[in-house]
Amino acid sequence: MTTVASKVAVIGCGISGAVCASQLARNGISVTVFELGRGPGGRMSQRREISEDGRELTFDHGAPYFTVTNPDVMSLVHDWESRGLVAEWKERFGVFDCVSKKFQDIEKEGLRKKYVGVPGMNSICKALCNESGVQHRFGNGVGKIEWLEDEDMWSLIGVNGEHLGHYKGVVSSDRLTFIPRVTSATGGPPIDMDVAPEMTLKVKELPVTPRFVLMLAFGEPLPSIPLKGFSFKNSEVLSWAYCESSKPGRSSACERWVLHSTVKYADNIIAQTGHQKLSSDTLTKIAEELNCEFESTIPVNSLPFFKRAHRWGSAFPSTSIADEEKCLWDGKKRLAVCGDFCVSPNVEGAVASGMAAAMKFTDILSSS
C-alpha cells in the first residue's frame, strides 16, 4: 500500500476540480479525477446538438464567458492563453430595456476583458484533466466515500458498487457529495454526515437557484441586435442573452444564441413540475415560451431553424460558504471541498477555490 501515500481523489471535473487536479499533479501528487458525466466541464460544458437538416451545432449553455480580477487566477489564465486554451471575447455588451424597447448602457470595447475557452468553454477542463500526472475516469460516479480510521485513508466505492481504490486525501468539487441522490450506492449521500458534520451542514444548507436556458440557431444574422451579449431589464422571463457564434474559435456558419431565464420564471416552472426529469413535451413548451418572449421584445428578421431548452436545476449558488479560506478543509482527515459556491458564483471563484484546495494538500503532504 506504499503507493497510496500520496494519492488524492478529486470528485467532479468542472473547472474547480480540474484546476485542483492540475495543481496537485504539478506539485508531484498523484491524482485521479472521478466524473459521473461523460466528459469534463460541469457548468462549463459545451452542448452539441444536431438540427433536423443534419447540421452540427455547439452551445456553451452554462457559463458563457468569465472575467478575472484575482492576480493568482489571472496568472493561470495567462498560461492558458499562451497555450491557446482561452481567448479574449472582444465584443460589446449592454442592457436591453423591455419597456422602452431600447439597448442601454453599452460597454466600450475593452472596458472589461471577457475570456472564453477555445473552441469551447470545456476546452480548459479537457486540457487540465489530460495533463501529466492526472488520471481521469469519466462516467464513474462515486457512490460512497468511507473514512478508514485505522488505516488513516479513504475508500471510494462507485455508484454501481465497484471498488475505486484507497486514497490519502479526497477533494470534492461536487456539492452532491453531501446530498442523497438516486444513483448513490447506498441510497444516502456518498459521505455520511458523521464523518464531516460541519462541512455537510454548510453544503446542505447552501441556497441555490435554478435556470432554464434556450439554445437558438438562425440561418441569417440578426441585424436588429447591435450587441453580442446583453442583460434584460423589466422582463420576468429572460435575464440575459449572448451570441454563441460570435466567440473566437466558433463556427460562424449560422448565428447561434443562448438565452437564460430569470430565477422567478424557473421557480414557477419547477413549482408546477417538481425536480424530476422533465419530459420532452415540457421542455418543448418551455422553449416556445422563452423564444416567444425573445421575439416579442426584440423583433428578429428570421425564425430559428433550431431551438431547444435545458434546465439547470441547482448549478447556480446564491451565496458563498468559505470566503476567506476559499475552500472547506479538514486537515485531520485530509478532506477538502472546493467550488464556486465557496468563493463567488462564477468561473473565477471556482478557479480560486480549486487552487486553494490544491494548496492545502500540497502543504500537508509535502511536510508529512
Residue pairs with C-beta under 8 A, 6 or more apart in sequence:
1 166
3 30
4 153
4 166
4 167
4 168
5 168
6 28
6 29
6 30
6 168
6 365
7 30
7 31
7 32
7 165
7 166
7 167
7 168
7 169
8 24
8 29
8 30
8 31
8 32
8 167
8 168
8 169
8 170
8 171
8 334
8 361
8 365
9 31
9 32
9 33
9 34
9 142
9 154
9 156
9 164
9 165
9 167
9 169
9 170
9 171
10 17
10 20
10 21
10 24
10 31
10 32
10 33
10 34
10 170
10 171
10 173
11 17
11 33
11 34
11 142
11 145
11 170
11 171
11 172
11 173
11 174
11 177
11 190
12 33
12 34
12 35
12 42
12 172
12 173
12 174
12 177
12 339
13 21
13 33
13 34
13 35
13 37
13 39
13 40
13 41
13 42
13 125
13 129
13 136
13 138
13 173
14 40
14 41
14 42
14 43
14 44
14 125
14 173
14 174
14 339
14 350
15 41
15 42
15 44
15 124
15 125
15 347
15 350
15 351
15 354
16 42
16 173
16 338
16 339
16 340
16 350
16 351
16 353
16 354
16 357
17 33
17 35
17 42
17 171
17 173
17 174
17 338
17 354
18 33
18 40
18 124
18 125
18 128
18 129
18 354
19 76
19 128
19 350
19 351
19 354
19 355
19 358
20 171
20 173
20 336
20 338
20 354
20 355
20 357
20 358
21 31
21 33
21 128
21 129
21 134
21 136
21 171
21 358
22 128
22 129
22 131
22 134
22 358
23 354
23 355
23 358
23 359
23 362
24 31
24 133
24 134
24 358
24 361
24 362
25 31
25 131
25 132
25 133
25 134
26 131
26 133
27 358
27 362
27 366
28 133
29 133
29 361
29 362
29 365
30 133
31 133
31 134
31 135
32 134
32 135
32 136
32 137
32 165
32 167
33 40
33 129
33 134
33 135
33 136
33 137
34 137
34 140
34 141
34 142
34 156
34 164
35 136
35 137
35 138
35 139
35 140
35 141
36 139
36 140
36 141
36 142
36 159
36 183
37 45
37 138
37 139
38 138
38 139
39 45
39 122
39 126
39 138
40 122
40 125
40 126
40 128
40 129
40 136
40 138
41 62
41 121
41 122
41 125
41 126
42 62
42 125
42 315
43 62
43 63
43 312
43 315
44 60
44 62
44 63
44 117
44 121
44 122
44 124
44 125
44 347
45 61
45 62
45 121
45 122
46 58
46 59
46 60
46 61
46 120
46 121
46 122
46 123
47 58
47 59
47 60
47 61
47 215
47 310
48 56
48 57
48 58
49 56
49 57
49 58
49 59
49 215
49 306
49 308
50 56
50 57
51 57
51 217
51 305
51 306
52 305
52 306
53 305
55 217
55 253
55 254
55 306
57 215
57 217
57 254
57 256
57 306
58 119
58 120
58 244
58 250
58 251
58 256
59 215
59 244
59 256
59 258
60 116
60 117
60 120
60 121
60 244
60 247
60 258
61 213
61 215
61 258
61 310
62 121
62 213
62 312
62 315
63 121
63 346
63 347
64 116
64 121
64 229
64 242
64 244
64 258
65 89
65 114
65 115
65 116
65 121
65 229
65 242
65 247
66 114
66 115
66 116
66 346
66 347
66 348
67 112
67 113
67 114
67 115
67 346
67 348
68 74
68 77
68 113
68 115
68 348
69 348
70 348
70 352
72 352
72 355
73 348
73 351
73 352
73 355
76 351
76 355
77 86
77 115
80 86
80 124
80 127
81 87
81 88
81 115
83 127
84 118
85 117
85 118
85 123
85 124
85 127
86 115
86 116
86 117
86 118
86 123
86 124
87 115
87 116
87 118
87 248
87 249
88 113
88 114
88 115
88 248
89 114
89 115
89 116
89 246
89 247
89 248
90 109
90 110
91 109
91 114
91 227
91 228
91 229
91 243
91 246
92 106
92 107
92 108
92 109
92 226
92 227
92 228
93 106
93 107
93 114
93 227
93 228
93 229
93 230
94 103
94 104
94 105
94 106
94 107
94 227
94 230
95 103
95 104
95 105
95 230
95 231
95 232
95 233
96 102
96 103
96 104
96 230
96 231
96 232
96 233
96 297
96 298
97 103
97 104
97 233
97 234
98 232
98 233
98 234
98 235
98 297
99 233
99 234
101 297
101 298
103 226
103 227
103 230
104 233
106 226
106 227
116 247
116 248
116 249
117 123
117 124
118 248
118 249
119 249
119 250
120 249
128 134
129 136
130 136
137 164
140 158
140 164
141 158
141 159
141 183
142 156
142 157
142 158
142 159
142 164
142 177
142 190
143 157
143 158
143 159
143 160
143 161
143 183
143 184
143 185
143 186
143 190
144 156
144 157
144 184
144 185
144 186
144 190
145 154
145 155
145 156
145 157
145 170
145 177
145 190
145 191
145 195
146 154
146 155
146 156
146 157
146 195
147 154
147 195
147 333
148 154
148 155
148 166
151 166
153 166
153 167
153 168
154 166
154 167
154 168
154 169
154 170
154 333
154 334
154 335
155 163
155 165
155 166
155 167
156 163
156 164
156 165
156 166
156 167
156 170
157 163
157 164
157 185
158 164
158 185
159 183
159 184
159 185
160 185
161 185
168 334
168 365
169 334
169 335
169 336
169 361
169 365
170 334
170 335
170 336
171 335
171 336
171 337
171 338
171 357
171 358
171 361
172 178
172 191
172 335
172 336
172 337
172 338
173 337
173 338
173 339
173 350
173 354
173 357
174 339
175 203
175 206
175 314
175 337
175 339
175 341
176 189
176 190
177 189
177 190
177 191
177 203
177 337
178 189
178 190
178 191
178 193
178 196
178 199
178 200
178 203
178 204
179 189
179 203
179 204
180 187
180 188
180 189
181 189
184 190
189 200
191 200
193 200
193 201
195 333
196 330
196 333
196 335
199 328
199 330
199 335
199 337
202 321
202 322
202 328
203 321
203 328
203 337
203 341
206 317
206 319
206 321
206 341
207 317
207 318
207 319
208 314
208 315
208 316
208 317
208 318
208 341
209 263
209 266
209 267
209 316
209 317
209 318
210 263
210 266
210 267
210 270
210 311
210 312
210 313
210 314
210 316
211 239
211 260
211 261
211 263
211 266
211 311
211 312
211 315
211 316
212 260
212 261
212 265
212 266
212 269
212 286
212 290
212 309
212 310
212 311
212 312
213 258
213 259
213 260
213 261
213 309
213 310
213 312
214 258
214 259
214 261
214 286
214 287
214 290
214 291
214 294
214 307
214 308
214 309
215 256
215 257
215 258
215 306
215 307
215 308
215 309
215 310
216 256
216 257
216 258
216 259
216 291
216 294
216 304
216 306
216 307
217 254
217 255
217 256
217 257
217 304
217 305
217 306
217 307
218 254
218 255
218 256
218 257
218 300
218 302
218 303
218 304
218 305
219 254
219 255
219 302
219 305
220 255
220 301
220 302
221 255
222 255
222 257
222 300
222 301
222 302
223 301
224 298
224 299
224 300
224 301
225 243
225 298
225 300
228 242
228 243
228 246
229 240
229 241
229 242
229 243
230 240
230 241
230 242
231 239
231 240
232 238
232 239
232 240
232 241
232 297
235 262
235 293
235 297
236 262
236 264
236 265
237 261
237 262
237 265
237 289
237 290
237 293
238 259
238 260
238 261
238 262
238 265
238 290
238 293
238 294
238 297
239 260
239 261
239 262
239 263
240 259
240 260
241 257
241 258
241 259
241 260
241 294
242 257
242 258
243 255
243 256
243 257
244 250
244 256
244 257
244 258
245 251
245 252
245 254
245 255
245 256
246 252
250 256
254 305
259 290
259 294
261 290
266 311
269 286
270 313
273 282
275 313
278 286
278 311
283 308
283 309
283 310
283 311
284 309
286 309
286 311
287 307
287 308
287 309
288 307
290 309
291 304
291 307
294 300
316 345
317 339
317 340
317 341
317 345
318 345
319 341
320 341
320 342
320 343
320 344
320 345
320 349
321 328
321 341
321 342
322 328
322 337
322 342
322 343
322 353
323 343
325 342
325 356
326 338
326 342
326 343
326 352
326 353
326 355
326 356
326 357
327 336
327 337
327 338
327 342
327 353
327 356
327 357
327 360
328 336
328 337
328 338
328 342
329 335
329 336
329 337
329 357
329 360
330 336
331 360
331 364
334 361
334 364
334 365
336 357
336 360
336 361
337 357
338 350
338 353
338 354
338 356
338 357
339 350
339 353
340 346
340 347
340 349
340 350
340 353
342 349
342 353
342 356
343 349
343 350
343 352
343 353
344 352
